[in-house]
Structures are given as structure tokens and as C-alpha cells.
Amino acid sequence: MTLKRKFKPYGRCYIDEATGIEYPGVTSILDIMEKRLDWWKMDMAGKYIQEQAIKVFNGERTLDWDAILAEAKKAPDRYRDSKGTQGTRIHKVVERKLTGEDISSDLRKDAKLSAIIVQIDKWIKDNKLEPVLVEAYLLSKKHAYAGGVDLVARQNVPEHGPQLILVDFKTGKSIQDTAKWQLAAYCVAYEEMYDEAIDIAFLQHINYDNQIMAEASHLHKADLPKEFAHFLNIYGAFKARWAKHLHGV
């Protein structure tokens, strides 16, 4: 099956090219819960106005409130786009690293990224992870959703024994409360596709500015039914909100 990613009014979806069926993306489904986004936009715009007021005071720009307010409205989108581009770049380099490609030229150009890759490499070696899937799409036909997973790997350490691990790398400024529901959705989709259960899923947060990678959330198999039930409840609200834009869901 080949899935093609596309953007709809509700966000990201994945289209089965053979059947044309659209599957909403997990992160877009969960975005319906993120009420804090409006507050974040207001905060970003406020900070931009404050910065420009200081420039006016210092004689670095002329006072034009109409122009400053118009620029402030666009400030959150500019910031989000720049961080999105940065996140995509980090994910691509991590993907190439995990698939064994030579990324030395990328790391020479970016000392911060090089420091992050060193941490990821150490984390993988310390946890004895052997990649099974890297940057792959996961699809649940049963529940009609899809998403992209960064890494599924096998782990065999004495204290735990053999386990199947799912990892999602996040490069955003913060981790939302919906993280476990996202991991649960990925675990269920993986088991449906490959007939093998994930033992534990991790969300690893990559802070590019500080060159720190740390575990932000994790989900054990025993907790999966409860967290997935939460995801399905949110999906129900998503369907109600975007019913006229969903096809075959």
C-alpha cells in the first residue's frame, strides 16, 4: 500500500493511492484539543510588539503602529514556519543516520545538530536498539487514521529481555498533554499492520537550541487500552467538528 500525504482544512491526511480513501493524521486529530495555541499566538504577537516598541524608542525604526500590528499578526506564523523547517531538517538527518547513510557533511555544517546526533547515537547504543522501521507511515484501517513513526526497533537488554520499542522524536518548543494518546494511536496501528505488539513507546524531545535530547513521555503496553480509549474519544470529537471535510471516515 502506498500512502500519499496531503493537507486538508482540518490538517494532515494520508491518502491510499490505490483506493483514494483518506485517513486523517493522528497529530491533526489531536490538535482539536490544543486550546493553548491561541494563547501562544497572542504571546508571540505581544513579544513582537514589545521588541518593535524598543526599536522605536532607540531610533531603529519609525513609529507606525498600523505596520507594527500587521507584522505582529504574522509573527506566530513566521516563527512556526521557521521551527517547522528546522524540525524537518533534523528529522531528515536523524532518518539518514538510522538507515546507515553518511551524514558527516551535514554535521560539519552544524555543530548543534552534531551534538544532538551524538546523543541519539549514544541512546540507541546504550539501549541496544536494532531498527525495524525508520520514518514509516502507520495506518489503521479499522479505526481510519494514519501517521508517521520515526523509529521502531528491537531491544534486548538483560534487565528487560527482548522488547519491541516505538520512538517518536519531537523538535517543538514544548510537549503537549496529548503525547501518550499519540503514542497509543501509533502502537495500535503498528500492531494492526504487522501483527506484533509494541512493548513500550517513547517520545524523545530534541531541543536544538540547547542540544539536549530527553525522554518526554513513555507508554507501556499495559497502559495502551486506557490511553487508546482516550484517543478514540478525541477522534469522535474531531469527526463531529470536521464531518463535511471527511471522506470515507
Long-range contacts (C-beta under 8 A, 24 or more apart in sequence): 1-139, 3-137, 3-139, 3-146, 5-137, 5-148, 8-245, 9-242, 9-245, 10-238, 10-241, 10-242, 10-245, 10-246, 13-146, 14-137, 14-139, 14-146, 14-147, 16-139, 21-247, 21-248, 22-246, 22-247, 22-248, 22-249, 23-139, 23-140, 23-144, 23-145, 23-146, 23-249, 24-144, 24-145, 24-146, 24-238, 24-242, 24-246, 24-249, 25-145, 25-146, 25-147, 26-145, 26-146, 26-147, 26-182, 26-185, 26-186, 26-231, 27-147, 27-182, 28-238, 29-145, 29-185, 29-231, 29-234, 29-235, 29-238, 30-176, 30-178, 30-181, 30-182, 30-231, 30-234, 32-234, 32-237, 32-238, 32-241, 33-176, 33-177, 33-178, 33-234, 34-176, 34-178, 36-176, 40-76, 41-76, 44-75, 44-76, 44-79, 45-72, 45-73, 45-75, 45-76, 46-72, 47-75, 48-72, 48-75, 83-171, 83-172, 83-173, 86-171, 86-208, 87-171, 87-172, 89-113, 90-116, 90-169, 90-171, 90-206, 90-208, 91-135, 91-150, 91-169, 91-171, 93-117, 94-120, 94-150, 94-169, 95-134, 95-135, 95-150, 97-121, 98-124, 98-131, 98-134, 98-135, 98-151, 99-131, 99-134, 112-208, 112-209, 112-211, 113-208, 115-211, 116-206, 116-208, 116-211, 116-213, 119-211, 119-212, 119-213, 120-204, 120-206, 120-213, 123-204, 123-213, 124-153, 127-155, 127-157, 127-165, 128-155, 128-156, 128-157, 129-153, 129-154, 129-155, 129-165, 130-154, 130-155, 132-164, 138-186, 138-189, 138-190, 138-193, 139-189, 139-192, 139-193, 140-185, 140-188, 140-189, 140-192, 140-193, 141-192, 142-192, 143-188, 143-189, 143-232, 143-235, 144-248, 144-249, 145-185, 145-189, 145-235, 146-189, 147-182, 147-185, 147-186, 147-189, 149-186, 149-190, 152-190, 152-198, 163-199, 163-200, 164-196, 164-197, 164-198, 164-199, 165-198, 165-199, 165-200, 165-201, 165-202, 166-190, 166-198, 166-200, 166-201, 166-202, 167-201, 167-202, 167-203, 167-204, 168-201, 168-202, 168-203, 168-204, 169-204, 169-205, 169-206, 170-203, 170-204, 170-205, 170-206, 170-216, 171-205, 171-206, 171-208, 175-203, 175-205, 175-216, 175-217, 178-234, 179-203, 179-216, 179-217, 180-217, 180-219, 180-223, 180-227, 180-230, 181-227, 181-228, 181-230, 181-231, 181-234, 182-231, 183-217, 183-218, 183-219, 183-227, 184-219, 184-224, 184-227, 184-228, 184-230, 184-231, 185-228, 185-231, 187-219, 187-221, 187-224, 187-228, 188-224, 188-228, 197-221, 198-224
